[in-house]
Amino acid sequence: MAEAESQVPSSQRTYGPVVFIAVVFFVLATAIQFWPGELMPYRVGDTAPMDLRSPVRFPVEDLQGTAQLREAAKLTAPAVLVLKRAALDQMYMQLLNLRQDARDVKTVEMLPVDVRTRFPGLTVTSLRDLNALDQSTFNLDVEALLYRAMPARPLVTGETAAELAARQTDDIQLLSGPSLDLTLEKRSRTDVLVLGTEEGRKKLRELVSAHVPQSLVEPLTSYMWNVNLPTFVSDDALTAQLAKRKAAQIVPPSRPVEVNQVIVASGSTISESQYHLLKLAQAAAEKQVAAEHPWAGLLARLGQALVIAVLTAAGAIYVARMRTPLITTKKGWALAGLMLLMLFIARGSVALLPHSVYMLGVAPTLLTAIILVIAFNQRFALSMGALHGLLVTVTLGQGVDFFLIMLTGVAVFCFGLNEIRTRGKLIEIGVFSSAAMFISAWGLGLSRLVVSIWNPWIVTSDMQTIGGHSLWTAAAGVLVAMFALAILPLVESIFKITTAMTLLELCDASKPLLRRLSQEAPGTFNHSLIVGILAEAAGNAIGANGLLCRVGAYYHDVGKLSKPQYFIENQTAGGPNRHEKLSPAMSLLIIVGHVKDGIELAREYRLPWVIHQFIAQHHGMTLVEYFYHAARRKQEQGGEDTVEVSETEFRYPGPRPQSRETAILMICDGCESIVRSIDEPTPGRIETAVHNLVMKRLMDGQFSECDLTLRDLSVIEETLVRTLAGVHHGRVAYPKGDDKPQEPAIKLA
């Protein structure tokens, strides 16, 4: 390695790109350092090494008092009643019908029986007054009663009235619809008309008498009362939502935290509430310092920037002295981008989950070291990994113990990954790295159990904190190794993530499973190739993953390898059909079993899990129609003693397609089979067959668990028709042997 890093003569060095990259790196790293604010040196669950006291006096929200006030607001929030407009509409139609039924009727006996039943109390005077009113006036009176007066006086059931009586407030909130934004008005419980009570009927009669002639009051009141339709119903969900909104409007009371007041006692575990107080004390102290010394904040930022500048300069000088072929300008930008990205991830993740700093803060640096040792070499990766560890330590405000534990993991990865020949090598080194960091965390922690109380740079530790830090770092090593394994093929392509590489590898016909399929089930193999063409075209047409569709199509029928001769595409033309000697139920087991057999083969050949989904879902829960109808015919021939054939028994076990890609495969699989069965597959016949199959699958509910839209289905149909027409294109008939060949139009010299 030393020879590979020999220095280049100074006359051949160009420092311009390095300086420019370093300046950009410094600016962005400093921005990350300043965002999202000062991080606390303690985390929830840490043990306080000393009494943590408030440096200033500051107010803090009284959480207990706020909780009590908000709970009281919830209890006194009004109940929500939602208008049932359908009930009013029903009453409205019946009242209008009464006006029509009573037209030109002189006596009550002349009315239909159902009208007299609905409106008891009708008299000759009622009929006369009703006929005296013109239709428009009567309509306006009824509308005023039902749609203006009734919404202000809720008609409710006794159960709803009991719920209102049990609440701690007499207020009710009337809504015209199932949303708090559709508020009608706020009323009192005394305005409620309760069905089944004499008082409620009396109030309803008073309400009706204000809108219709006196002779019609009793009939209309009796109808509205006897129909027993509440105009408002209680909505518990909206009531709870309104109570939550009322509670949120409570202004939290506050209490003061005095100067030098103990927030966390020495040896105590920091709780969530105490951590919140520590952050408030930090913010109050910063505010007070800024008021007393306006330049303090700027000088603190300047100091942080100087530290970043020193580390950036050290890294730039080291990179500039490397051999030019090793660090090109392009790789220099990639290196800077990688380190900035990992620094940003460390800062952001720890800001969100500060208690997991020993995992989320360590993992990005370990991943940086792994990528650099693969892309460059061990020595360079160790140097830049250590530099990145210093940047992360400074940015997160951690101490020397944190850096030493991180450096241990970086060193193990850099020296262990000298050459990666197998995928298991990375996981193996990840385990060693986790073990090394676990031991380092315990070693450093145990050395801090007893220290000099006069040493301001070293704080004491405890067994619980040591155990937590060691477990977090051990988890970081293993998880980073697993993640690096997933992105290993992408390191050489400037660290871009794509899954197409694995899919393209699976498309190779020399893969063991595909080679076996082509040899043992050539008909199925040819069918899979054509379905792959169709599926990729359809997937690309609707914006799905066309390559994934093609790969899934290649492997979807591998389960037929267990019994290839029982599938029509693998049978010789004119040869015997093995299903002729089997019962429909036995044939069903063989046909349906190819899905399960395919899953087993996929596991055996270690295909990705996404391919398993294509195998399991490409038939969904469709009906095996051929053998179902054969079983039905056999049942009809067998007489009454034959067990009835159930359609459910002749369906695939599923599941239905869960993604657009698997649904596309289902469509393409069926279309290829059905079009192949057409004697003369003209474009018109192909279009009809494709449309009928898609509609059959749609109406059968096979697409109910995926997000295919009707527009997607239309585009898929058009694409499949066009592609299938190309696959089944016509050919000019070749002349027969006894025909005389025609003279060519142009003779070759």
C-alpha positions, 0 to 999 in steps of 0.5 A: 500500500505504501508504494501505491501512495508515493508522493508526486513531485511538487512541480506536477501537483495542482492544488487549485481543485483541492483548495476549491473543494476544501472551501466548499466543504468548509462552508457546508460543514460549518452550516451543518455545525450551526444547525439545528442549534446547540445539542445538550451534553446529556441525554434522557436516561443518562446519569447526572455526574453532579447536581445539574443546577439552573444558571438563571431564573426562567419561567417554565410551563406548569405541566400538571396545572395545564393538564388539569385545566385542559381536562376540565375544559374537556369535561365542560365542552358542549356535546355535539349534535349533528342534523339529520337532514334526511328526517326533515326531508321525509317529513317535508315530503309527507306534509306536501303530500297531505296538501295534495291528498286533501285537495277538494276533499270535503270530509275526513272520511273521503281521505285515504286510510293511510293519510288519516292514520298518519295525520290523526286529528284532521277535521272538516275545519282542517280540510277547509283551511288546508284547501284555503291555502294555496300551494306556494304559501303552504310550501313556504310555511312547511319550509319555515317550520322544518328547515328554519325552526326545527334546526334550532330546536333539536328533536332527539331520542330519550337515549340522546337526552340521557347522554346530554343530562349526564354531562357537566354542562347544559350547552350543546353544539348544533352542526349541519354536517359531520364536521366542526366547520359546519356549525349551526349555533350553540344552544342549551339543553333546555331547547331540546325536544325529547321524543316519548315525553309529554313535555317534548310533545307540548314544546313541539306543538307550540313550535308547529302552532307558530307556522300553520293554521290552528286547525292543522296544529294537532294533525301535523304535531301528531304526525311529526311526533308519531313518526318518531324520527330524531332530527339530531343525533349525538356524535361522540367523535365530534364531541371528543374533537370539540373537547380537544379543541377547547382544551388546546385553547387553554393558556398554559400557566407557568412557574419560575425556576430559580437561580441555582435550583437543582434540576437533576440531582447527582446520581439520578437518571435524567427523565424526559421532563428533566431533560426538557428543563435542562434545554429550557435552562440552556436557552434562558442562559444563552438569552441572558448572555446575549443580553449582557455580552452581545458579541458572545454568540458571534465569538462562539460561532467563530470558535466553532468555525475555526475548529472546522477550518483546522480539520478541513485544512488537515484533510485537504493537505493530506488529500493534496499529497496523495498520488494524482491517479488515486484522488481525481477531481471527480473523486474529490467531489464524491469524497467531499459529498460523502463526508458532508452527507454522513455528517448531516445524517449524524447531526439530523438523526441525533437531533431527532433521537438524542438518546441514541447518539452512540448508535446514530452518531457512530454509524455514519462515520463507520459507513464512510470508512467502509465506502472509502476502504472499498473505493480507495485503500486502507490507509486513506480510509483510516485517515479520512475516517478518523478525520470524519470522526473528529468532525462528528464528535465536535458537531455533536458536542461529545467527548474523547470517549465517544471519539475513541470508541468510534475510532476503534470501529473505523480501524477494525473496518479499515484493516479487516476489509482489505479485500472483499471476495464474498458477501459474508466478509462484510458481515463478519467484519461488522461483527468484529467491529461491534465486538471491538467497540463493545469492549472499548465502551466497557473499558473506557467506562470502567476506567471512569468509575473512580476518578479524581474529583478535581479533574474537570476533564473527566466525569465519573460513569456508572454501570447502567450508562456503560451498558447502554453505550456498549449496546448502542455501539455494537448495534451500530457496527452490525447494522452499518455492515448490513447496510453497506452490503446492500449498497456494495454494488453501487460504490464503484458507480459514484455511490448511486443507489439502484436496484436495477443491477440485481434485476439485470443479473437475474435476467441472464438466461444462464442463471441456474433456474432459468437454464433449468426451465429452458431445458425441462419446460421449454414451452413454459420458458417461451411463454415466460419470455413473451409474458416478460416482453408484454409486462415490461411494455405495459409497466413502462407505459403506466410508469411502473417498474418495467424491468421488475415486471420483466424479471418477475415474468421470467420466474413466475411459472418456475413452479411448473418444473415439478410436473411440466408435462401436466401443463399444456404448453409443454405437451407435444401437439397431438400427444396424450393429455395426462389430465384425461386420466385424472379427476378434475379435483386431482388436476386442480391440485396439480395446477394450483400447486405450481404456485407453492412449488414456485415459492419453494424453488425461489427459496431454494435458489435464493431469489429476492423476496420481490420475485416471490411476490410475483410467483405467489400473486400472478394468479391471485384468487382467480377461478381455474375455469376449465377444471371447475366446469369439468367438475360441474359436468361430472356432478350433473352426470353423477346425479343427486348423490354427487357432492355439490361443486363449490366455486371457492374450492376451484380458486387459487389460494392467493393472495391477490396482487398487492402492487401494480407490477404483480397485477400487470403480470396477472393481466399479461399472463392471461392475455398471452395464454388466451391470445395463443389459443385464437386460431387467427389472432387478428388485431381485432380479435386480440383487442377483444380478447384482451379487453374481455380478460381485463374486465373479467379480472376487474369484475372478479375483484382481483385488483382490489388490493393494488393501486391500479387505476382505470386509466392504468388498465386502459393504457395497459390494454392498448399496450398489450394489443399493440405488442401482441399484434407485433408478436403474432404478426403475419407472414407471407406464405412460402411457395410449395415445393411443386410450384415453379420459382418466379424469375427475380426482377433483378439479376445479380451480376 
